[in-house]
């Protein structure tokens, strides 16, 4: 029997039993960050999805649908054909747009098995947009939970379980690898419960020594041991009326496990050296990255902790969440970094043995490299080979690796070089920087000093309006007419004409 046998699942957005999974495309990265996390959810049966600049429409739950809209995306469709066996064939558009699958340029049709779609396949279009092709077993819903970010079915399911159990007083066991967000889930359960006003007391059971564990948890009477002349309140007393979070419960000393069982069953415990029991109404939440069924762990205690079990999904099982996680982690760290699409694709395709915690650390390193004008790569940031990138879907398609663009010194580039790169890449800064072999921050500096390229904020509103009319609302054509970066022009136009 596994923990999943005990896990309760909310039925709110779950598909009917036996229903086929929904083929879904999630925006992992987009120059307009507000678009990251938007999804197109296809049908459950066989069918065709045509993906181009204008269709299909992507949306956040409850929001308005928008096409990808980026000038680097072909007007000719990339086709995704799903057959009756849930296998998917990707057919390239009749255009020069670069298409990458898990970081490799593809030059021919490519076939994915149902299992490969379940793993999540990372598509990069036009070297600017990163998408994830995956299954959804639940409908997207805006079920916000403090701190737990994600748009895929696994994340939705965890949030539903958190919301459901938070309203009860049941003990909760959170299981999952290190870095999957078990403490975040515990804090969310506490915050959403009726105990949110009371303290949440957290302790790492692996840090409690055998000798002091009982007194740390249950307190001690005066003189109970040398060096304790006064009474000591334990963690159960501190968490009375609130929540006690026991992290790494699998490392709890064997001697205190029966004491924990008694405290959970009736709320009664006895401080070390005391003659009477005390009572605590603390709610218990425990977490472990171990298989407690197989460990030398008190099984009666395990069954009490299993009042409600939530299995935290691994990051490699939720690649569609990588984009929204990156945005949230950068915000938390106060980092304003413009990551290259190629790096985001590498991050989304990586298997992340350290899960979200490792991703957070890697993003900090990436920000340092970008600040120094470098172009970070996954291998550089993690010191490991790109295992996911090396696996080509079966059967192998015709795959070619484009020659790398040699690095160039920005000072060696002429104004004509910069203008040609911008014009040849639909006035997209990231694509032009890659074509020139320089970093995006370096290109920004060259654009500021360029005599012919204009800053959108310096262009009069009437001039922009006339150019938009002449280009029939196509932002890239408008940018070419005005000789200004397309994304910055898009933002300025939205400010000028919000409706």
Secondary structure as GFF3:
##gff-version 3
##sequence-region A 1 499
A	DSSP	three_ten_helix	3	5	.	.	.	ID=ss1
A	DSSP	beta_strand	22	29	.	.	.	ID=ss2
A	DSSP	three_ten_helix	33	35	.	.	.	ID=ss3
A	DSSP	beta_strand	39	41	.	.	.	ID=ss4
A	DSSP	beta_strand	47	51	.	.	.	ID=ss5
A	DSSP	beta_strand	78	82	.	.	.	ID=ss6
A	DSSP	beta_strand	88	91	.	.	.	ID=ss7
A	DSSP	beta_strand	99	101	.	.	.	ID=ss8
A	DSSP	beta_strand	104	105	.	.	.	ID=ss9
A	DSSP	beta_strand	110	112	.	.	.	ID=ss10
A	DSSP	alpha_helix	114	119	.	.	.	ID=ss11
A	DSSP	beta_strand	121	125	.	.	.	ID=ss12
A	DSSP	beta_strand	129	136	.	.	.	ID=ss13
A	DSSP	alpha_helix	153	166	.	.	.	ID=ss14
A	DSSP	beta_strand	172	175	.	.	.	ID=ss15
A	DSSP	alpha_helix	182	192	.	.	.	ID=ss16
A	DSSP	beta_strand	200	204	.	.	.	ID=ss17
A	DSSP	three_ten_helix	205	207	.	.	.	ID=ss18
A	DSSP	alpha_helix	213	218	.	.	.	ID=ss19
A	DSSP	alpha_helix	235	238	.	.	.	ID=ss20
A	DSSP	beta_strand	243	247	.	.	.	ID=ss21
A	DSSP	three_ten_helix	249	251	.	.	.	ID=ss22
A	DSSP	alpha_helix	254	266	.	.	.	ID=ss23
A	DSSP	beta_strand	268	269	.	.	.	ID=ss24
A	DSSP	beta_strand	278	279	.	.	.	ID=ss25
A	DSSP	beta_strand	283	288	.	.	.	ID=ss26
A	DSSP	alpha_helix	299	305	.	.	.	ID=ss27
A	DSSP	beta_strand	308	311	.	.	.	ID=ss28
A	DSSP	three_ten_helix	315	317	.	.	.	ID=ss29
A	DSSP	three_ten_helix	319	321	.	.	.	ID=ss30
A	DSSP	alpha_helix	322	332	.	.	.	ID=ss31
A	DSSP	alpha_helix	341	349	.	.	.	ID=ss32
A	DSSP	alpha_helix	355	371	.	.	.	ID=ss33
A	DSSP	alpha_helix	378	382	.	.	.	ID=ss34
A	DSSP	three_ten_helix	410	412	.	.	.	ID=ss35
A	DSSP	alpha_helix	415	424	.	.	.	ID=ss36
A	DSSP	alpha_helix	429	436	.	.	.	ID=ss37
A	DSSP	alpha_helix	440	449	.	.	.	ID=ss38
A	DSSP	three_ten_helix	456	458	.	.	.	ID=ss39
A	DSSP	alpha_helix	461	470	.	.	.	ID=ss40
A	DSSP	alpha_helix	475	482	.	.	.	ID=ss41
A	DSSP	alpha_helix	486	496	.	.	.	ID=ss42
###
